Amino acid sequence: MSLDLHLVEAFLAVLDAGGFRAAAARLGRPQPTISQQVRRLEEMLGHDLLTRGRRSCHATPEGQRFEPLARHALATAQRAVAALRVERLVVGAASNPGIYLLPPLLGEATELRIAGNAQTLERLESGVVDLAVTEWRHDRAGLESHLWRREEMLGIVPPGHRWAGRGRIALAEFLAEPLIGGEPGTGTGRLLAEALGPGHAPLRLARQMASTEGVKRAVAAGLGISVVLGCALRDERRAGSLVALEFEERLLRPIHLSLHEGAARGGAARRFMRRLMAENASGL
């Protein structure tokens, strides 16, 4: 049996987008075409791969077993085609480094794909991306990890807050207040708890936002205070919409670069990693 990768691509797009309409928009194909392609794939395999709901679609047990192999097959085909073209680099990054650190460092032949930390590493393992930039270190077999840089974390409060004029504050004092949390899975809560040390009360979350941008907007609106990467605050500090506070105990978040252990020494991924490491050598 041979698989039509257009059908596989349609199936994965429906899973990733959560439905046929969104998948059609993502792939630039008519929605009926996406539906027909998924149905043809199911008929070819002899199993239903998706449960179709009014609001979203999910993989059936058979679809769950098929999904990782389908991703691997599609990624392998894409990489095979790319190998015969101008060498391109696909960098996967967690939201914060992907949005606030990497864009000025990317070349014309580099594609950036942003997702959560765990999903970015999964994309690296499956070959969807060539290099991963994450906010925490991992111990996944077959991947090597390198510390790239350490970014300072800062407290943020809205203008007019009672701490707005302090400039510096003790971490324990700041974290005693209810916080606005950011994107789950970044490890910020663990980093803050480790900095406080044993014996301190658990962090209190007043509300949870889905991203750093959401956190900044909520703080600017006076809904609470939070802790974010300093590099994410350049525009807000310049505009005066947020006040940044340094912590008396400097708090640094490590940013790691990961790639396959077998990545070619002269390949695009390793060359890009070496350039990033060299440019930031003095900042570690």
N, C-alpha and C positions, 0 to 999 in steps of 0.2 A: 504494500500500500504506500502511495506517495501522498503527502499532504500539500495542499495549496496554501502557501503562506499568507495569501491575502485573506483566506478564511480564518486562519489562526490569528492574524492581526485584528480582524473584526471581533472575534471572541474576546481577546484580551482587552480591547478598547472598551467593550461593554462592561467588563469586570471593573476596569480602572475608573471609568466614568460613572458607573452606577446605573446605566440605562442606555437604551438604543439611540434616543435622540441626542444625548450628550456625546455618545461615541461617534455618531454621524458627523457632528460638528467638529470633533477632534480630528477625524480622519479626512474630512472634506468630501464625504460620500453621502448620497441620499439615504435617508433613514430606511426606506424599503430595501435598498441594496444591502445595508448592514444586517437587517433581519434575514434576508435570503441567504447571505453568506454564512451566518451562524447556523441556520437551519441545515444548509448543505453540509457543513462540518459535522453536525450532530448525526445526520443521516449516514455520512461516510464512516463515522466511528461507531454507530449503532447505539448511542447513548445520548440522553438529554444532558447537556452541559450546564444549562442555566435554569434557575427558577425565575419565572417572569412575574413580577409584581406590578401593581399599578404605579408605584412610586419608584421602585428600584429593582435591580436584578442581582441575584446572588448565584454563586457556583453551587451546583449539585455535588454530592460526594464524588461522582465520576469527574465532574468539572474540576474539583479540588485536586484530584490526583493528576489530571491532565495539565493543569495550569503551569506548574514549575517546568515541566518538560517543554510545554509550548513556548514559554518565555525563553528558555535556553535555545530552542530551535530557531526562533525568530531572531534572537540576538546574534546567534552564530551566522545566520544568513546575512544579516545586516553588516556584520564585521567582515565577512568574506567579500561582499561587494565593495565595502569601503577600502579594503586593502588594495584594490586595483585602481583606486582613485587617489587624488591628492591626500596624503596622510592627514587624518583628522583626529582630534582628541575629544573625547566625551568625558567631561568632568561632572561627577555627581557631588552635590553638597547639601548639607543641612541648611535650614532656612537662614540662620543668622550669618554664618560665613558666606553663604551663597549670595545673600543680598547686600551685605555691608562690607565685605572684604575682597571678594574675588573679581567682580566686574572690571575694575581698572587693570587687572593683571592678565586678562584673557586675550589671546590673539585671534585673528580672523578665522583661523582654522580650528577654533575651539568652541565646542558646544557645551552649555551649562544646563544641567538638569537639577532642579531643587526639589527636595523631599525631606521627610524627617530623617533623623540620624539612623535609625534601624533600617528604614526602607532604602536609604542611600547605600548602606553596607550590603544589603541584599541584592541591590542592582549591581554592585561591584562583583559579588560572588557569581551572579548569573551571567556576567559579561555585558550587561546593558551599558555600563559606564566603565571607563578605563582607570579612573582615579577617583577616590572618595575623600571628601573633606568633612570631618565630623567634629562634634563638640566633646567627644569622649573617646578614650582608647578602648580597643576591643581585643579579644583573644581568639578570634575566629581562625580556624586552621586554614592554611593555604594563603593567608593574607599577611602582609607585613605592614606595620604601623610606625610612623615617625612623627615625633613632636615637631610641629611647624612653628607655632608661636604661642605666646600667652597674652590674652587680651584682658585688660582691666575691667572689672565689673563696678558699676556705679549705682548709687541710689538715686532715684528721681522722685521729685515732688512737684506739685503745680506752683506757679507763681502765687505769692500770698500765703503759702503754707508757713506755719510757725518755724519750720527749719530752713526756709528758703535762703536766709542770709548767713547760714553757719559755714558753708563751704566744706567742712569736714565733720564727721560724726562717727561715734563708736558703732561698730557693726551690731553688737548686741542690743544697743538702744534702738537702732533703726528697725531691727528684725523683731522687736517686741511688739511692734504695731501690726495690725492685720495688713496683708499684702495682696496686691493684684498679681496673680500668677500668669505665666505665659504658656507657650506651646508645650504640651506634655512630651516627655521623652528627651528633653534637652539635658537633663541631669542638673539643672540649676538648684533644685531643692536639695539634692544630695550634696552639692558643693557648698551651699550655705550651712547645712547641718554640720558638715565636717569642719567648716571654719569656726562655728560656734563651740564645737567640742562636746563631750559628754556632759550630762547634767543640766543642759539647757532645755527649756520648754520647747515643745514642737512648734514649728512655724504655723502661723495662722493665716489662712487664705480667705480674704473677703469675697473674692470672685476669681474666676479663671477665664482668660482670654485665649484665643487660638494662635496668636502670633505676637511677636515683639511690636509690630505696628499697632495691633489692637491694644496692647498694654500701654503704649505711649499715648494713644488717643484717650484711653480711660483715665490715665493720670492727669493729662492736660485738662480733662473735663472736671477734675476735682473729685473723682470717684475713689481715690485711694493713692497709695504710694507703691513703688516697686523697685526691683533691682534688674538692670539690663546691661548689656555690653556697652562700654563707652563709645565704641566705634559706631553704634547705632544712633547716637544722639547728636551728630554734627549739625544737622539742619535745625533741630529743635533748640539747641543751645544758641545757635546763631540768631534764630528768630525770637528767642525769649519765651517760647511757649512751654518750656520745661526748665526746671532747675536741677542740675546734677550735683550730687554730694559725693565727695571722696570718702572712703572709709579709713579710719585711723589704722586699721589692720588691713593692708592692701590685699584685695581679693582678685586673683587672677584665674581666668578660665583657659585651660589648654585647648588648642586647636590641633587636630591630628590629620595627617595625610596617610592614606592607605592605598595599596595597590597589590596586585597578585605577586606572589613570591617569584613566579616564573616570568614576570614582565621583562621584555628584552631590554638590555642595558642601553641600547641605542634607540629604543622606541620612544614614541611621543610622550607616553605617560611618565616614564622615568626621567626623560629630559625636562619635562615641565616641573616635576617634583624637585629635581636638583636646582632648577632656577629659583623656585619659590624658597627653598631652604637657603640658598646662597644669598638672596636678596634680604632675607630676614635674619641672617646669622647673628647680627649684633643685637637683635631685639629679643632673643630668647632669654 
